[in-house]
Each structure stands twice: as C-alpha cells, then as structure tokens.
Amino acid sequence: MKIAILGTRGVPNYYGGFEQFAEYFSAYLADKGHEVYVYNSHNHPYQEKMFKGAHIIHKHDPEYKMGTFGQFIYDYNCIMDSRKRNFDIILQLGYTSSSIWFFLLPKKSIIISNMDGLEWKRSKYSAPVRQFLKFAERLAAISSDYLVADSLGIQKSLKNRYNKESEYIAYGAYPFENPDEGVIKEYDVEKGNYNMVMARFEPENNIDMVLEGVVQSGNKTPILVIGKHETKYGAYLKNKFGAHSHIRFMGGIYNINHLDNLRYYSNLYFHGHSVGGTNPSLLEAMASKAFIIANNNDFNKGVLKNNAFYFSNPQEVANIINTLKKSDNLQAIENNYKAIIDDFNWEKINGDYLHFFEKCLTKK
C-alpha cells in the first residue's frame, strides 16, 4: 500500500501525541514493506528526506509567524500535494484545521480520519471558536470514508451525533520496567509519601477540583502539581492555593524517566482529564504502575474500567485522600499494567491500524 499521514507537525516527535503515534506507525509500516509518506512542517527540526524507512515531505507551514491560522494554510499545502501522488490511503490525524479543505482531498484515495477528542467542548476556547470546532468535526465525520475513534467514549459520541460507525483504536505506551528511587530524591519527596496530579493547566482537566479536595481533606501529604503553569489559569490556581505549602507547583517536567519514577513511587495519582479520547498521559501512568484516581467520565472509564477509583467533586477527592492508599490496591495496579502489555502496547496498536487499512482497501 501507498500511505500518507497528514495532520501532524511531523516526525520524529517534537510536539505531542499525534506526532508520537505518526513516528511509531510510519516506521512500523515501512518495516512491513509499505510505501509510507509523512508530511512535515517546512521548519521541522528534522530536515532529511527519509526517517526509519518513511518518506518525509516538507511543506510550508506559516504557523510560526501567523499563529493558529497558519495551520489552515499548512494543511491546505499538504492536501494539495497529496492530490498528485496517487495514495491508496490518506490517514488524517485530527480535523481542526484540515476539514474545511475536504473537497480538495483526492477522490481516488481512501480517506481515514482519527477524530481526536471532543475539541469543541474545551472551555479554553471562546464561544465562536467552539462553534467552529463543532462545525469542523461534522465536516470531518461526514466527508471521511472511514473514522477512527481513540476511545469508546468518542466512538459513542460519533454514533450519536452523526450516526456513523468508527473503528476503536487507542494510543499506546511502553511498560516502565526500571524504577530508580534515587530519581525522586531530586524532587524532595519520599517513596509512597506524596500524591500527584499532572495535566495541562486548563479548566477541563480539573486541577482546581483536585486541589480543592486536597485542602478540604486536611491531609498534609505533599502533592506535586506537574504542568506548565505560566498561564492565566495557572496564575489563578497558584494564587488560590499558594498558601498551602504541601501543594507544590512543579512546572513542566519533560524527562520521561523522571516522570515514570515519580508516578511509580507516588501514593495517589490524580487524572483529572474530562474531555477527549484515550489520553497518552493516562496510559503512561498505567504503564508506570501508578495508583490512579480518575475523573468520573466515559473516556477514563473506557480505559481503566474497575481498576481505578473515580471522583466527581472535591468532597470525593478529600474522602479518597483520607481513606485510600496504594499498598491496598496492588491488584488494580497490576491489572492496568497488564492492560498496557495486552491492549495498549504500540505493536498491537500499529497492527490494529494496519489491519483496519487492509480491511478498508478490500472493501474498495
């Protein structure tokens, strides 16, 4: 098969979840003997024409000087280039800035779109932007030949909103196998004697709810708040909770080995995400044997099932802090770790995508 991957800033990954997936999947496809092309921003740090067997196509991306609007131009440039290459399958990762160009996509190629999360529900966006995102989602859902949902919650939403079927394929993670207690000493915490919450500082990730519960609990166990907080919302949270010395705003931590060790040795790991599909950081927490306390929603439950405790308000967070500990829930932790090995490992995820591609091509 001749396959194109659109919708990312490019590979290797220097940005986020879709880029990470594109890096792994493109190499997997090339290793299986397929002809695969990944579209990269023209100013991506990697400027070679090949990456682990995949062809790299650099197209002009003016986002660096135009802001978000530049993404629309970049996607336009990628789609226009795809029209002359006779791809069997075009995989679009996301839809925010590409769906408006759906009428330009090559008619002979099979268009498969990964629908990402429910972007229009994110409260960080203004009302007009959210209306546009809802419109863009509809365009992508209706115009694509096939859809991929990265969570059962997204799959259900696509069926309810557009009466369209989708293939459920999640993200992946690598099992964490080499804990080193020495790493956490750099963060002035002790094994099993601290809690964590890690997320982008956005209202829908419920950091406020978690920290409100921490205060209500009266428990002085340190909690590490990990994420870039130099934002308006970050300033609000630091002002609200800054007087509580056991609430430690750590900023962004990007060393994956450090994060894995912090998760592994923590007591409670709070995952507050409430919007979107299968969150990569949730899979990483499962893979690093964290004891997960998650926001009560279909997205999280679709992944964790009964192997986590759930919260919907600060009172429930406070009760969990004062009644639960990791050492009493080792079976749930092992079940999540086994789920990574059995269901969310990258080899399986890549294989599921390739099998789905083959099935789509056969139908054609």
LUMFISE-622901 format. One record per residue (C-alpha): residue number from 1; residue in three letters; x, y, z. Coordinates in nm, 2 decimals, always signed. Example, Ala and Ser with C-alpha at 12.3 -4.5 7.8 and 13.67 -1.06 7.14 Angstrom:
2
{node 1, "ALA", {+1.23, -0.45, +0.78}},
{node 2, "SER", {+1.37, -0.11, +0.71}},
This chain:
364
{node 1, "MET", {+0.00, +0.00, +0.00}},
{node 2, "LYS", {+0.10, +0.36, -0.06}},
{node 3, "ILE", {+0.00, +0.55, +0.25}},
{node 4, "ALA", {+0.02, +0.92, +0.36}},
{node 5, "ILE", {+0.00, +1.06, +0.71}},
{node 6, "LEU", {-0.13, +1.41, +0.74}},
{node 7, "GLY", {-0.23, +1.64, +1.02}},
{node 8, "THR", {+0.08, +1.65, +1.24}},
{node 9, "ARG", {+0.38, +1.88, +1.26}},
{node 10, "GLY", {+0.59, +1.59, +1.16}},
{node 11, "VAL", {+0.83, +1.32, +1.27}},
{node 12, "PRO", {+1.03, +1.25, +1.47}},
{node 13, "ASN", {+0.81, +1.38, +1.75}},
{node 14, "TYR", {+0.89, +1.72, +1.89}},
{node 15, "TYR", {+0.54, +1.82, +1.99}},
{node 16, "GLY", {+0.26, +1.58, +2.11}},
{node 17, "GLY", {+0.05, +1.26, +2.09}},
{node 18, "PHE", {-0.03, +1.25, +1.72}},
{node 19, "GLU", {+0.33, +1.32, +1.63}},
{node 20, "GLN", {+0.44, +1.04, +1.86}},
{node 21, "PHE", {+0.20, +0.80, +1.70}},
{node 22, "ALA", {+0.30, +0.91, +1.35}},
{node 23, "GLU", {+0.66, +0.84, +1.44}},
{node 24, "TYR", {+0.60, +0.49, +1.56}},
{node 25, "PHE", {+0.33, +0.40, +1.30}},
{node 26, "SER", {+0.53, +0.52, +0.99}},
{node 27, "ALA", {+0.83, +0.32, +1.09}},
{node 28, "TYR", {+0.61, +0.02, +1.15}},
{node 29, "LEU", {+0.45, +0.05, +0.81}},
{node 30, "ALA", {+0.79, +0.09, +0.64}},
{node 31, "ASP", {+0.92, -0.22, +0.82}},
{node 32, "LYS", {+0.62, -0.42, +0.69}},
{node 33, "GLY", {+0.71, -0.32, +0.33}},
{node 34, "HIS", {+0.46, -0.05, +0.27}},
{node 35, "GLU", {+0.54, +0.28, +0.09}},
{node 36, "VAL", {+0.47, +0.55, +0.36}},
{node 37, "TYR", {+0.49, +0.92, +0.35}},
{node 38, "VAL", {+0.47, +1.16, +0.64}},
{node 39, "TYR", {+0.40, +1.53, +0.59}},
{node 40, "ASN", {+0.63, +1.76, +0.80}},
{node 41, "SER", {+0.63, +2.13, +0.86}},
{node 42, "HIS", {+0.90, +2.30, +0.65}},
{node 43, "ASN", {+1.07, +2.42, +0.96}},
{node 44, "HIS", {+1.06, +2.09, +1.15}},
{node 45, "PRO", {+1.40, +2.03, +1.32}},
{node 46, "TYR", {+1.44, +1.71, +1.12}},
{node 47, "GLN", {+1.52, +1.80, +0.76}},
{node 48, "GLU", {+1.61, +1.47, +0.60}},
{node 49, "LYS", {+1.40, +1.31, +0.32}},
{node 50, "MET", {+1.37, +0.97, +0.50}},
{node 51, "PHE", {+1.30, +0.87, +0.86}},
{node 52, "LYS", {+1.32, +0.50, +0.95}},
{node 53, "GLY", {+1.21, +0.39, +0.61}},
{node 54, "ALA", {+0.93, +0.65, +0.57}},
{node 55, "HIS", {+0.94, +0.93, +0.31}},
{node 56, "ILE", {+0.93, +1.28, +0.46}},
{node 57, "ILE", {+0.75, +1.56, +0.26}},
{node 58, "HIS", {+0.82, +1.91, +0.40}},
{node 59, "LYS", {+0.55, +2.16, +0.32}},
{node 60, "HIS", {+0.54, +2.53, +0.41}},
{node 61, "ASP", {+0.39, +2.60, +0.75}},
{node 62, "PRO", {+0.34, +2.97, +0.84}},
{node 63, "GLU", {+0.21, +2.90, +1.19}},
{node 64, "TYR", {+0.54, +3.02, +1.34}},
{node 65, "LYS", {+0.46, +3.37, +1.22}},
{node 66, "MET", {+0.08, +3.37, +1.18}},
{node 67, "GLY", {-0.03, +3.18, +1.48}},
{node 68, "THR", {-0.32, +2.93, +1.46}},
{node 69, "PHE", {-0.44, +3.05, +1.12}},
{node 70, "GLY", {-0.11, +2.92, +0.98}},
{node 71, "GLN", {-0.22, +2.56, +1.05}},
{node 72, "PHE", {-0.50, +2.60, +0.79}},
{node 73, "ILE", {-0.25, +2.70, +0.53}},
{node 74, "TYR", {-0.02, +2.42, +0.62}},
{node 75, "ASP", {-0.30, +2.16, +0.59}},
{node 76, "TYR", {-0.40, +2.32, +0.26}},
{node 77, "ASN", {-0.04, +2.28, +0.13}},
{node 78, "CYS", {-0.03, +1.92, +0.24}},
{node 79, "ILE", {-0.36, +1.83, +0.09}},
{node 80, "MET", {-0.28, +1.99, -0.24}},
{node 81, "ASP", {+0.05, +1.80, -0.26}},
{node 82, "SER", {-0.14, +1.47, -0.18}},
{node 83, "ARG", {-0.35, +1.52, -0.49}},
{node 84, "LYS", {-0.06, +1.43, -0.73}},
{node 85, "ARG", {+0.08, +1.13, -0.55}},
{node 86, "ASN", {-0.18, +0.85, -0.60}},
{node 87, "PHE", {-0.20, +0.74, -0.24}},
{node 88, "ASP", {-0.41, +0.43, -0.16}},
{node 89, "ILE", {-0.49, +0.56, +0.18}},
{node 90, "ILE", {-0.46, +0.90, +0.35}},
{node 91, "LEU", {-0.47, +0.90, +0.73}},
{node 92, "GLN", {-0.57, +1.23, +0.87}},
{node 93, "LEU", {-0.48, +1.28, +1.24}},
{node 94, "GLY", {-0.73, +1.53, +1.37}},
{node 95, "TYR", {-0.96, +1.76, +1.19}},
{node 96, "THR", {-0.94, +2.11, +1.34}},
{node 97, "SER", {-0.77, +2.29, +1.05}},
{node 98, "SER", {-0.80, +2.03, +0.77}},
{node 99, "SER", {-1.17, +1.95, +0.75}},
{node 100, "ILE", {-1.26, +2.28, +0.57}},
{node 101, "TRP", {-1.05, +2.15, +0.27}},
{node 102, "PHE", {-1.23, +1.82, +0.25}},
{node 103, "PHE", {-1.35, +1.90, -0.11}},
{node 104, "LEU", {-0.98, +1.91, -0.22}},
{node 105, "LEU", {-0.88, +1.57, -0.09}},
{node 106, "PRO", {-0.80, +1.33, -0.38}},
{node 107, "LYS", {-1.11, +1.13, -0.48}},
{node 108, "LYS", {-0.93, +0.81, -0.56}},
{node 109, "SER", {-0.77, +0.78, -0.22}},
{node 110, "ILE", {-0.94, +0.63, +0.09}},
{node 111, "ILE", {-0.97, +0.90, +0.35}},
{node 112, "ILE", {-0.94, +0.77, +0.71}},
{node 113, "SER", {-0.97, +1.03, +0.99}},
{node 114, "ASN", {-0.87, +0.99, +1.35}},
{node 115, "MET", {-1.13, +1.22, +1.52}},
{node 116, "ASP", {-0.92, +1.31, +1.82}},
{node 117, "GLY", {-1.12, +1.43, +2.13}},
{node 118, "LEU", {-1.43, +1.65, +2.16}},
{node 119, "GLU", {-1.23, +1.97, +2.09}},
{node 120, "TRP", {-1.54, +2.19, +2.08}},
{node 121, "LYS", {-1.61, +2.10, +2.45}},
{node 122, "ARG", {-1.28, +2.26, +2.57}},
{node 123, "SER", {-1.36, +2.56, +2.79}},
{node 124, "LYS", {-1.03, +2.73, +2.70}},
{node 125, "TYR", {-1.18, +2.82, +2.36}},
{node 126, "SER", {-1.42, +3.12, +2.31}},
{node 127, "ALA", {-1.78, +3.05, +2.21}},
{node 128, "PRO", {-1.72, +3.13, +1.84}},
{node 129, "VAL", {-1.41, +2.90, +1.82}},
{node 130, "ARG", {-1.61, +2.62, +1.99}},
{node 131, "GLN", {-1.89, +2.67, +1.73}},
{node 132, "PHE", {-1.63, +2.64, +1.45}},
{node 133, "LEU", {-1.47, +2.33, +1.60}},
{node 134, "LYS", {-1.82, +2.17, +1.62}},
{node 135, "PHE", {-1.87, +2.25, +1.25}},
{node 136, "ALA", {-1.52, +2.12, +1.17}},
{node 137, "GLU", {-1.59, +1.79, +1.35}},
{node 138, "ARG", {-1.91, +1.75, +1.15}},
{node 139, "LEU", {-1.73, +1.81, +0.82}},
{node 140, "ALA", {-1.46, +1.56, +0.90}},
{node 141, "ALA", {-1.71, +1.30, +1.02}},
{node 142, "ILE", {-1.93, +1.33, +0.71}},
{node 143, "SER", {-1.66, +1.37, +0.45}},
{node 144, "SER", {-1.42, +1.09, +0.56}},
{node 145, "ASP", {-1.46, +0.74, +0.41}},
{node 146, "TYR", {-1.38, +0.59, +0.75}},
{node 147, "LEU", {-1.33, +0.71, +1.10}},
{node 148, "VAL", {-1.11, +0.60, +1.39}},
{node 149, "ALA", {-1.20, +0.68, +1.75}},
{node 150, "ASP", {-0.93, +0.66, +2.01}},
{node 151, "SER", {-1.17, +0.59, +2.29}},
{node 152, "LEU", {-1.50, +0.42, +2.34}},
{node 153, "GLY", {-1.65, +0.75, +2.45}},
{node 154, "ILE", {-1.55, +0.92, +2.13}},
{node 155, "GLN", {-1.69, +0.62, +1.93}},
{node 156, "LYS", {-2.02, +0.65, +2.11}},
{node 157, "SER", {-2.04, +1.03, +2.05}},
{node 158, "LEU", {-1.97, +0.99, +1.68}},
{node 159, "LYS", {-2.25, +0.73, +1.65}},
{node 160, "ASN", {-2.50, +0.95, +1.85}},
{node 161, "ARG", {-2.41, +1.28, +1.67}},
{node 162, "TYR", {-2.36, +1.17, +1.31}},
{node 163, "ASN", {-2.49, +0.81, +1.30}},
{node 164, "LYS", {-2.15, +0.70, +1.18}},
{node 165, "GLU", {-1.96, +0.39, +1.27}},
{node 166, "SER", {-1.59, +0.42, +1.37}},
{node 167, "GLU", {-1.31, +0.18, +1.44}},
{node 168, "TYR", {-1.19, +0.19, +1.80}},
{node 169, "ILE", {-0.81, +0.20, +1.82}},
{node 170, "ALA", {-0.64, +0.36, +2.12}},
{node 171, "TYR", {-0.30, +0.50, +2.17}},
{node 172, "GLY", {-0.01, +0.30, +2.31}},
{node 173, "ALA", {+0.25, +0.31, +2.59}},
{node 174, "TYR", {+0.57, +0.13, +2.68}},
{node 175, "PRO", {+0.58, -0.06, +3.01}},
{node 176, "PHE", {+0.81, +0.10, +3.27}},
{node 177, "GLU", {+1.05, -0.16, +3.39}},
{node 178, "ASN", {+1.34, +0.01, +3.56}},
{node 179, "PRO", {+1.24, +0.21, +3.87}},
{node 180, "ASP", {+1.51, +0.41, +4.04}},
{node 181, "GLU", {+1.43, +0.55, +4.38}},
{node 182, "GLY", {+1.72, +0.78, +4.35}},
{node 183, "VAL", {+1.54, +0.99, +4.09}},
{node 184, "ILE", {+1.26, +1.11, +4.32}},
{node 185, "LYS", {+1.51, +1.24, +4.58}},
{node 186, "GLU", {+1.58, +1.52, +4.33}},
{node 187, "TYR", {+1.22, +1.63, +4.40}},
{node 188, "ASP", {+1.24, +1.62, +4.78}},
{node 189, "VAL", {+0.98, +1.35, +4.82}},
{node 190, "GLU", {+0.98, +1.01, +4.98}},
{node 191, "LYS", {+0.86, +0.68, +4.84}},
{node 192, "GLY", {+0.49, +0.63, +4.89}},
{node 193, "ASN", {+0.46, +0.96, +5.08}},
{node 194, "TYR", {+0.33, +1.20, +4.82}},
{node 195, "ASN", {+0.05, +1.23, +4.57}},
{node 196, "MET", {+0.05, +1.37, +4.21}},
{node 197, "VAL", {-0.17, +1.54, +3.96}},
{node 198, "MET", {-0.03, +1.61, +3.61}},
{node 199, "ALA", {-0.21, +1.79, +3.33}},
{node 200, "ARG", {-0.21, +2.09, +3.11}},
{node 201, "PHE", {-0.34, +2.38, +3.31}},
{node 202, "GLU", {-0.68, +2.40, +3.16}},
{node 203, "PRO", {-1.02, +2.40, +3.34}},
{node 204, "GLU", {-1.15, +2.08, +3.19}},
{node 205, "ASN", {-0.85, +1.89, +3.34}},
{node 206, "ASN", {-1.00, +1.96, +3.69}},
{node 207, "ILE", {-0.68, +2.05, +3.87}},
{node 208, "ASP", {-0.88, +2.30, +4.07}},
{node 209, "MET", {-1.12, +2.03, +4.18}},
{node 210, "VAL", {-0.84, +1.80, +4.29}},
{node 211, "LEU", {-0.66, +2.07, +4.49}},
{node 212, "GLU", {-0.99, +2.19, +4.65}},
{node 213, "GLY", {-1.03, +1.83, +4.77}},
{node 214, "VAL", {-0.67, +1.83, +4.89}},
{node 215, "VAL", {-0.74, +2.14, +5.11}},
{node 216, "GLN", {-1.08, +2.00, +5.23}},
{node 217, "SER", {-0.92, +1.67, +5.34}},
{node 218, "GLY", {-0.69, +1.85, +5.59}},
{node 219, "ASN", {-0.43, +1.60, +5.49}},
{node 220, "LYS", {-0.08, +1.75, +5.47}},
{node 221, "THR", {+0.08, +1.48, +5.25}},
{node 222, "PRO", {+0.27, +1.66, +4.97}},
{node 223, "ILE", {+0.10, +1.67, +4.63}},
{node 224, "LEU", {+0.31, +1.75, +4.32}},
{node 225, "VAL", {+0.12, +1.96, +4.06}},
{node 226, "ILE", {+0.30, +1.89, +3.73}},
{node 227, "GLY", {+0.24, +2.10, +3.42}},
{node 228, "LYS", {+0.34, +2.43, +3.27}},
{node 229, "HIS", {+0.17, +2.69, +3.49}},
{node 230, "GLU", {+0.29, +3.02, +3.33}},
{node 231, "THR", {-0.06, +3.08, +3.20}},
{node 232, "LYS", {-0.36, +3.29, +3.31}},
{node 233, "TYR", {-0.53, +2.98, +3.46}},
{node 234, "GLY", {-0.20, +2.87, +3.62}},
{node 235, "ALA", {-0.17, +3.21, +3.79}},
{node 236, "TYR", {-0.53, +3.17, +3.92}},
{node 237, "LEU", {-0.45, +2.83, +4.07}},
{node 238, "LYS", {-0.12, +2.94, +4.22}},
{node 239, "ASN", {-0.29, +3.24, +4.38}},
{node 240, "LYS", {-0.58, +3.03, +4.51}},
{node 241, "PHE", {-0.36, +2.75, +4.66}},
{node 242, "GLY", {-0.02, +2.91, +4.70}},
{node 243, "ALA", {-0.06, +2.95, +5.08}},
{node 244, "HIS", {-0.07, +2.57, +5.12}},
{node 245, "SER", {+0.29, +2.46, +5.14}},
{node 246, "HIS", {+0.22, +2.09, +5.08}},
{node 247, "ILE", {+0.07, +2.18, +4.74}},
{node 248, "ARG", {+0.38, +2.21, +4.52}},
{node 249, "PHE", {+0.36, +2.36, +4.17}},
{node 250, "MET", {+0.65, +2.19, +4.00}},
{node 251, "GLY", {+0.61, +2.33, +3.64}},
{node 252, "GLY", {+0.65, +2.12, +3.34}},
{node 253, "ILE", {+0.87, +1.80, +3.37}},
{node 254, "TYR", {+0.96, +1.66, +3.03}},
{node 255, "ASN", {+1.21, +1.39, +3.13}},
{node 256, "ILE", {+1.01, +1.07, +3.07}},
{node 257, "ASN", {+1.23, +0.87, +3.31}},
{node 258, "HIS", {+1.18, +1.12, +3.59}},
{node 259, "LEU", {+0.80, +1.12, +3.53}},
{node 260, "ASP", {+0.78, +0.74, +3.52}},
{node 261, "ASN", {+0.97, +0.72, +3.85}},
{node 262, "LEU", {+0.76, +0.99, +4.01}},
{node 263, "ARG", {+0.44, +0.81, +3.91}},
{node 264, "TYR", {+0.58, +0.47, +4.02}},
{node 265, "TYR", {+0.67, +0.58, +4.37}},
{node 266, "SER", {+0.37, +0.81, +4.43}},
{node 267, "ASN", {+0.08, +0.71, +4.66}},
{node 268, "LEU", {-0.22, +0.86, +4.47}},
{node 269, "TYR", {-0.20, +0.97, +4.11}},
{node 270, "PHE", {-0.49, +1.20, +4.01}},
{node 271, "HIS", {-0.60, +1.21, +3.65}},
{node 272, "GLY", {-0.85, +1.49, +3.61}},
{node 273, "HIS", {-0.90, +1.49, +3.23}},
{node 274, "SER", {-1.26, +1.51, +3.14}},
{node 275, "VAL", {-1.26, +1.59, +2.76}},
{node 276, "GLY", {-1.10, +1.40, +2.48}},
{node 277, "GLY", {-1.02, +1.04, +2.39}},
{node 278, "THR", {-0.76, +0.80, +2.53}},
{node 279, "ASN", {-0.52, +1.04, +2.70}},
{node 280, "PRO", {-0.15, +0.94, +2.64}},
{node 281, "SER", {-0.05, +1.05, +3.00}},
{node 282, "LEU", {-0.32, +0.81, +3.14}},
{node 283, "LEU", {-0.16, +0.52, +2.95}},
{node 284, "GLU", {+0.18, +0.63, +3.08}},
{node 285, "ALA", {+0.05, +0.63, +3.43}},
{node 286, "MET", {-0.09, +0.28, +3.39}},
{node 287, "ALA", {+0.24, +0.17, +3.24}},
{node 288, "SER", {+0.44, +0.31, +3.53}},
{node 289, "LYS", {+0.22, +0.13, +3.79}},
{node 290, "ALA", {+0.06, +0.44, +3.94}},
{node 291, "PHE", {-0.24, +0.40, +4.16}},
{node 292, "ILE", {-0.49, +0.61, +3.96}},
{node 293, "ILE", {-0.77, +0.82, +4.09}},
{node 294, "ALA", {-0.96, +0.95, +3.78}},
{node 295, "ASN", {-1.23, +1.20, +3.69}},
{node 296, "ASN", {-1.56, +1.01, +3.66}},
{node 297, "ASN", {-1.63, +1.01, +3.28}},
{node 298, "ASP", {-1.68, +0.77, +3.00}},
{node 299, "PHE", {-1.34, +0.84, +2.84}},
{node 300, "ASN", {-1.15, +0.74, +3.16}},
{node 301, "LYS", {-1.37, +0.45, +3.24}},
{node 302, "GLY", {-1.34, +0.31, +2.90}},
{node 303, "VAL", {-0.97, +0.26, +2.96}},
{node 304, "LEU", {-0.95, +0.20, +3.33}},
{node 305, "LYS", {-1.27, +0.01, +3.39}},
{node 306, "ASN", {-1.29, -0.11, +3.75}},
{node 307, "ASN", {-0.91, -0.07, +3.81}},
{node 308, "ALA", {-0.93, +0.28, +3.94}},
{node 309, "PHE", {-1.12, +0.50, +4.18}},
{node 310, "TYR", {-1.33, +0.79, +4.05}},
{node 311, "PHE", {-1.42, +1.14, +4.16}},
{node 312, "SER", {-1.67, +1.40, +4.06}},
{node 313, "ASN", {-1.63, +1.67, +4.31}},
{node 314, "PRO", {-1.38, +1.80, +4.58}},
{node 315, "GLN", {-1.56, +1.61, +4.86}},
{node 316, "GLU", {-1.50, +1.28, +4.69}},
{node 317, "VAL", {-1.13, +1.38, +4.64}},
{node 318, "ALA", {-1.10, +1.46, +5.01}},
{node 319, "ASN", {-1.25, +1.13, +5.11}},
{node 320, "ILE", {-1.02, +0.93, +4.88}},
{node 321, "ILE", {-0.71, +1.11, +5.01}},
{node 322, "ASN", {-0.81, +1.01, +5.37}},
{node 323, "THR", {-0.92, +0.66, +5.31}},
{node 324, "LEU", {-0.71, +0.50, +5.02}},
{node 325, "LYS", {-0.35, +0.41, +4.98}},
{node 326, "LYS", {-0.16, +0.24, +4.70}},
{node 327, "SER", {-0.04, -0.06, +4.90}},
{node 328, "ASP", {-0.40, -0.18, +4.95}},
{node 329, "ASN", {-0.48, -0.17, +4.58}},
{node 330, "LEU", {-0.19, -0.36, +4.41}},
{node 331, "GLN", {-0.42, -0.59, +4.21}},
{node 332, "ALA", {-0.59, -0.29, +4.03}},
{node 333, "ILE", {-0.24, -0.15, +3.95}},
{node 334, "GLU", {-0.13, -0.49, +3.81}},
{node 335, "ASN", {-0.45, -0.51, +3.60}},
{node 336, "ASN", {-0.37, -0.17, +3.45}},
{node 337, "TYR", {-0.02, -0.27, +3.38}},
{node 338, "LYS", {-0.13, -0.59, +3.22}},
{node 339, "ALA", {-0.38, -0.39, +3.00}},
{node 340, "ILE", {-0.08, -0.19, +2.87}},
{node 341, "ILE", {+0.10, -0.51, +2.78}},
{node 342, "ASP", {-0.21, -0.68, +2.63}},
{node 343, "ASP", {-0.42, -0.40, +2.48}},
{node 344, "PHE", {-0.22, -0.07, +2.47}},
{node 345, "ASN", {+0.12, -0.17, +2.36}},
{node 346, "TRP", {+0.25, +0.00, +2.04}},
{node 347, "GLU", {+0.30, -0.32, +1.85}},
{node 348, "LYS", {-0.07, -0.41, +1.89}},
{node 349, "ILE", {-0.19, -0.05, +1.82}},
{node 350, "ASN", {+0.01, -0.03, +1.50}},
{node 351, "GLY", {-0.11, -0.38, +1.39}},
{node 352, "ASP", {-0.47, -0.28, +1.46}},
{node 353, "TYR", {-0.43, +0.03, +1.23}},
{node 354, "LEU", {-0.27, -0.18, +0.95}},
{node 355, "HIS", {-0.54, -0.44, +0.97}},
{node 356, "PHE", {-0.81, -0.17, +0.95}},
{node 357, "PHE", {-0.63, -0.02, +0.65}},
{node 358, "GLU", {-0.63, -0.36, +0.48}},
{node 359, "LYS", {-1.00, -0.41, +0.55}},
{node 360, "CYS", {-1.08, -0.07, +0.41}},
{node 361, "LEU", {-0.88, -0.13, +0.10}},
{node 362, "THR", {-1.05, -0.47, +0.05}},
{node 363, "LYS", {-1.40, -0.30, +0.07}},
{node 364, "LYS", {-1.30, -0.06, -0.20}},
